[in-house]
Amino acid sequence: MFQAFSRVIREAGKKFVVMDTAPTGHTLLLLDATGAYHREVSRQMLNTGAHFTTPMMQLQDPKQTKVLIVTLAETTPVLEAASLQADLRRAGIEPWAWVINNSVAASAPTSTLLRQRAHNEMREIEAVATRHAKRFAAVPLLKDEPIGVARLLQLAQDAAPVRAL
């Protein structure tokens, strides 16, 4: 698994790479393995004067890596995402932004039921905006997934700020 992870990190120097991991033990195991490899290579290369780049160094380089934390506007997912952010920061990796996905609040609903759900989301959106993220985006709940460049560009063009209900 670590070798596959390292290969993907190396490919990022030549092309745009998206890695999707859940904020669970798998992500932490990858970070631990990457950190252990980094420490061992650094120890072995310390007095050689040779230049080296480990996968961890690439992940820690904000010019090379942009980490986006994606969550739902619900209590448990936001808490899990905040925990992941803390783990990333301990590893020297600063998340670039958060994405709140499938947000009813960002959809500007008109029905009473959905307006109440949107209202409930606002507490979590506010937590992301004020406590967790330097920058964030809220993606509305959509009828169709925004697959492909054209749909993503349209989504970005249509983006509107989330407002209180």
Buried (B, 14 or more C-beta within 10 A) or exposed (E): EBEEBBEEBEEBEEEEEEEEEEBEEEBBEBBBBBBEBBEEBEEEEEEEEEEEBBBBBBBBEEEEBEBBBBBBBBEEBBBBBBEBBEBBEEBBBBBBBBBBBBBBBBBBBEEEEBBEBBBBBBEBBEBBBEEBBEEBBBBBBBEEEBEEEEEEEEBEEEEEEBEEB
